[in-house]
């Protein structure tokens, strides 16, 4: 059936032949997956051959919007960027904010897929229906910030830009894609996919619009929802503080990691918390269609960045044994510019710090060494010196040098900054996430720590809890709704789809979309050889009990972890090995 909110146009760009063509969006798939995350994974599941090298020309880079993108719906300006992950070999869907998703939609497309590889470094210029291929030799090797500034000066600020830094060019498998200078599609090496295609940047201008079913009624209802929900007190802390506010909550909850997850809770957290950082705030910014405005632009000494987000603060702060706020901001700035994921790069460096301190292998850096932590980002991006080993990530580096027990990753994707021994459900969420260790798929601390609605130090009912959280987030990311609209309900999401598309959407239909999205991501990974053996937690979590904070004395027994896995598999209808049965796959 016809649904509004979509442009019904899918753009394929052949980099090898320097050609482009459009085709209708698969609306039969859109009815089952809506858009963004779910629809992107469906396309890649159908089009990618099993077993391909993620850095070969056979991989495809897919930019996917949702039906709410470009409409007045608040917090709907994000974009899915997907490919097979060079870091893990799994499906990799990243969510990036800013304005680029809206520009794609206004240019007339629901999705843009890049296939093949450019013979020489270049960038693609998209101006509505006009597609041009440009030389990027003068941009290659430059930091992402400088490259974007050059392109913005050349084309004007009505264009949006996606770019990679030297890390993506050098195929570092923890490289990211940047946009609006300080927004990142950060995880799983998505920037290396772009680099493998010799694609330095994508520059987009769109001058059209998006049709909603009834724009007057749509706008009226959206204004009501803004006042009823988005702008309420539960969300306003995001505007005031961004995610810096999570630092206090995680520290108080006993899930703030210290010294490479060897312990938790930092009594010195007030030295680098949001109050300290925001003293240097020079401005505010939000993404397109934003109702929250979490962006804080900081100028801290010689360090400049938007953020830093909680993840970057924690990984370059207490988890690295560093309490200098300027060093934390500088770490964020440099990582963004060279195009490295702050989580993966930071985790790898702090693993190296512990390796040195334990005398297993001397990487020349110890906890608290803030200057070298920043220096190593440049070396990792260039794959030079010690950076060549660290650019491998903690999985491969630990397999080469030792220290696997405290290499904090799942499937080769490094741990986000939430200590699972203080939130056992987080260990399960990391383990079963479709792209490796990820807090965006199911955020267990909301239930176990902050709301305290479910006991944290037990496996009981954790399979259903993690699925419920994953279900909710899957719908949000299929709609391209920002994760920071934390109070949004399934009912509101169904209502937003109904008033924009003109098709009635029920809560159950939204739940069905989530179920399919989780299943097809698992089916993709299963086809690549992943199963229960890969749904793991680092050995440190079972072997070492925490010494400090509310979770002191806690470790996660392996049998408790296996119990949680079994529960989750049962909820999804998978077998004991975590395999999706053919009876489910044929429904996807």
HULINBEL-V99644 format. One record per backbone hydrogen bond with DSSP energy under -0.5 kcal/mol. CO is the residue of the C=O (numbers start at 1). NH is the residue of the N-H. If there is no record, write none. Layout:
# HULINBEL-V99644
<<CO;NH> <CO;NH>>
This chain:
# HULINBEL-V99644
<<3;6> <9;110> <9;111> <10;12> <10;23> <11;13> <11;113> <12;14> <12;21> <13;15> <13;115> <14;18> <14;19> <19;14> <21;12> <23;10> <25;27> <26;29> <26;30> <27;31> <28;32> <29;32> <29;33> <30;34> <33;35> <33;39> <35;38> <35;39> <36;40> <37;41> <38;42> <39;43> <40;44> <41;45> <42;46> <43;47> <44;48> <49;52> <53;56> <56;59> <57;116> <60;62> <61;63> <61;114> <62;64> <62;82> <63;112> <64;80> <65;36> <66;69> <68;71> <73;76> <75;482> <77;101> <79;96> <80;64> <81;94> <82;62> <83;92> <85;89> <90;85> <92;83> <92;94> <94;81> <96;79> <98;288> <99;103> <100;104> <101;105> <102;106> <103;107> <104;109> <105;108> <106;208> <110;65> <111;11> <112;63> <113;13> <113;115> <114;61> <115;15> <121;136> <122;200> <122;201> <123;134> <124;126> <124;203> <125;127> <125;132> <126;128> <126;205> <127;130> <129;131> <130;127> <132;125> <132;134> <134;123> <136;139> <136;140> <139;142> <143;147> <144;148> <145;149> <146;150> <147;151> <148;152> <149;153> <150;154> <151;155> <152;156> <156;159> <160;204> <161;180> <162;202> <163;178> <165;168> <165;169> <166;170> <167;172> <168;171> <172;175> <174;341> <175;191> <175;192> <177;185> <178;163> <179;183> <180;182> <183;179> <184;186> <185;177> <187;190> <188;86> <188;87> <189;192> <189;193> <190;194> <191;195> <192;196> <193;197> <194;197> <194;199> <195;198> <197;118> <198;122> <198;200> <200;164> <201;124> <202;162> <203;126> <204;160> <205;128> <211;5> <214;218> <215;219> <216;220> <217;221> <218;222> <219;223> <220;224> <221;225> <222;226> <223;227> <224;228> <225;229> <225;230> <226;231> <229;232> <232;235> <232;236> <233;237> <235;238> <235;239> <236;240> <237;241> <237;242> <238;242> <241;244> <242;245> <243;246> <244;247> <244;274> <245;249> <246;250> <247;251> <248;252> <249;253> <250;254> <250;255> <250;256> <251;254> <255;257> <255;419> <256;265> <258;262> <258;263> <259;262> <263;258> <265;267> <266;269> <268;271> <269;272> <273;277> <274;278> <276;279> <277;280> <278;281> <280;299> <283;297> <285;295> <287;290> <288;77> <289;75> <295;285> <295;297> <296;298> <296;307> <297;282> <297;283> <298;305> <299;301> <300;303> <303;300> <305;298> <305;307> <309;313> <310;314> <311;315> <312;316> <313;317> <314;319> <317;320> <317;322> <318;259> <318;321> <319;260> <320;368> <323;325> <324;328> <325;329> <326;330> <327;331> <328;332> <329;333> <330;334> <331;335> <332;336> <333;337> <334;338> <335;339> <335;340> <337;144> <338;167> <339;176> <341;345> <342;346> <343;347> <344;348> <345;349> <346;350> <347;351> <348;352> <349;353> <350;354> <351;355> <352;356> <353;357> <354;358> <355;359> <355;360> <355;361> <356;359> <361;363> <366;369> <368;370> <369;373> <370;374> <371;375> <372;376> <373;377> <374;377> <374;378> <375;379> <376;380> <377;381> <378;382> <379;383> <379;384> <384;387> <385;388> <385;389> <386;389> <386;390> <387;391> <389;392> <390;393> <391;173> <393;397> <394;398> <395;399> <396;400> <397;401> <398;402> <403;406> <404;407> <405;540> <406;408> <407;409> <408;415> <410;413> <410;437> <412;414> <413;410> <413;437> <416;418> <418;420> <419;422> <420;423> <423;426> <423;427> <424;427> <424;428> <425;429> <426;430> <427;431> <428;432> <429;433> <433;436> <436;435> <442;444> <443;446> <444;447> <444;448> <445;449> <445;450> <446;451> <447;453> <447;454> <456;424> <456;458> <459;462> <461;465> <462;466> <463;467> <464;468> <465;469> <466;470> <467;471> <468;472> <469;473> <470;474> <471;475> <472;476> <473;477> <474;478> <475;479> <476;480> <476;481> <477;37> <480;78> <482;485> <484;486> <485;488> <489;493> <490;494> <491;495> <492;496> <493;497> <494;498> <495;499> <496;500> <497;501> <498;502> <499;214> <500;213> <501;4> <506;510> <507;511> <508;512> <509;513> <510;514> <511;515> <512;516> <513;517> <514;518> <515;519> <516;520> <517;521> <518;522> <519;523> <520;524> <521;525> <522;526> <523;527> <524;528> <525;528> <525;530> <526;529> <531;534> <531;535> <532;535> <534;536> <538;541> <539;542> <539;543> <540;544> <541;556> <543;545> <546;553> <549;552> <551;554> <554;546> <555;557> <557;560> <557;561> <558;562> <559;563> <560;564> <561;565> <562;566> <563;567> <564;568> <565;569> <566;570> <567;571> <568;572> <569;573> <569;574> <575;578> <577;532> <579;575> <579;581> <581;584> <581;585> <582;586> <584;587> <585;588>>
